[in-house]
Amino acid sequence: MLHLPSLSALQNLPRWLAQRFTPFARKRAITTREQLARFLDDNSAYIAQKCAYSYCHARMGKLAYDALREPYFQNKMEVCRWEGYAVILSDLVLSTAFWFQECLGAKTPATKEFEKLYRDVLALHPVPPHRKDWHERQQTFDRRIAVALKTRPLSVKQTASVGGKALLDLVPMGQIFKDNDKDIFLSTVRLCQMNANDDLRRRCNPQQIWTEDA
């Protein structure tokens, strides 16, 4: 899973920035299902952690550094980043399905192919300690995509609202703060997902991936 750069890794910051931001980044085309899975994995982890940690730092200021040393808060954030990863991944796989649907029309892969993609990305990492498995999340995604692909495609803004709300619920901050900050938090998640979706559309040709994997 992608991690944000630590203070002890400042020497790697230029490389990290180059990997993350265009036009400095040299981003290869996504031509295989494995590359697509890695793209979804990286972006889901990045968005979940960036939004959750940035919000805590913004709300707590310098106290955030002390809080992150507390075992209780560390455990809460660990659950937040993993569960947030799973819900943001759900958004991104759904947006990917809409992109495939737009390009392939009647030849769009069956719903079960995207269900399997979601499971395969989750399987790139060991199940986190607070869970026995991802069965519940997988079932939730199955229901979500089964309905979504039969109706009018959702915008990234609409799709991201689901993961954004779920991620905000997971952040270990007082509810009064989260209620007040909901709109700006969701806007940040939407912007991150829009950037990921734009990147996907620039780099990924669904016809090439589906023809190769079919």
TAKASUL-V768553 format. One record per pair of residues at least 12 apart in sequence whose C-alpha atoms are under 8 Angstrom apart, sorted by the first residue. I is the first residue (numbers start at 1). J is the second residue. If there is no record, write none. Layout:
# TAKASUL-V768553
<<I:J> <I:J>>
This chain:
# TAKASUL-V768553
<<1:41> <1:42> <1:45> <1:125> <2:42> <2:45> <2:46> <3:45> <3:46> <3:49> <4:46> <4:49> <4:50> <27:203> <28:203> <29:203> <29:204> <30:203> <30:204> <30:205> <31:204> <31:205> <31:208> <31:209> <32:208> <32:209> <32:212> <32:213> <33:209> <33:213> <36:204> <37:117> <37:120> <37:121> <38:121> <40:89> <40:92> <40:93> <40:121> <41:89> <41:121> <41:122> <43:196> <44:85> <44:86> <44:88> <44:89> <44:92> <45:81> <45:85> <47:85> <47:88> <47:189> <47:192> <47:193> <48:81> <48:84> <48:85> <48:88> <48:167> <49:81> <49:84> <49:85> <51:185> <51:188> <51:189> <52:80> <52:81> <52:167> <52:168> <52:171> <55:185> <56:171> <56:173> <73:172> <76:171> <76:172> <77:171> <77:172> <79:130> <79:170> <80:167> <80:170> <80:171> <80:172> <82:128> <83:167> <83:170> <84:163> <84:166> <84:167> <84:170> <86:122> <86:137> <87:137> <87:163> <87:166> <87:167> <88:160> <88:163> <88:164> <88:167> <89:118> <90:118> <90:141> <90:163> <91:159> <91:160> <91:162> <91:163> <92:193> <92:197> <93:114> <93:117> <93:118> <94:114> <94:145> <94:159> <95:156> <95:159> <95:197> <96:197> <96:200> <97:114> <97:149> <98:149> <98:153> <98:154> <99:201> <99:206> <100:206> <100:207> <103:206> <103:207> <104:206> <104:207> <109:210> <111:145> <111:146> <111:149> <115:138> <115:141> <115:142> <115:145> <118:138> <119:138> <122:134> <156:190> <156:193> <156:194> <156:197> <157:190> <157:194> <160:186> <160:189> <160:190> <160:193> <161:186> <161:189> <161:190> <164:185> <164:186> <164:189> <164:190> <165:182> <165:186> <168:182> <168:185>>
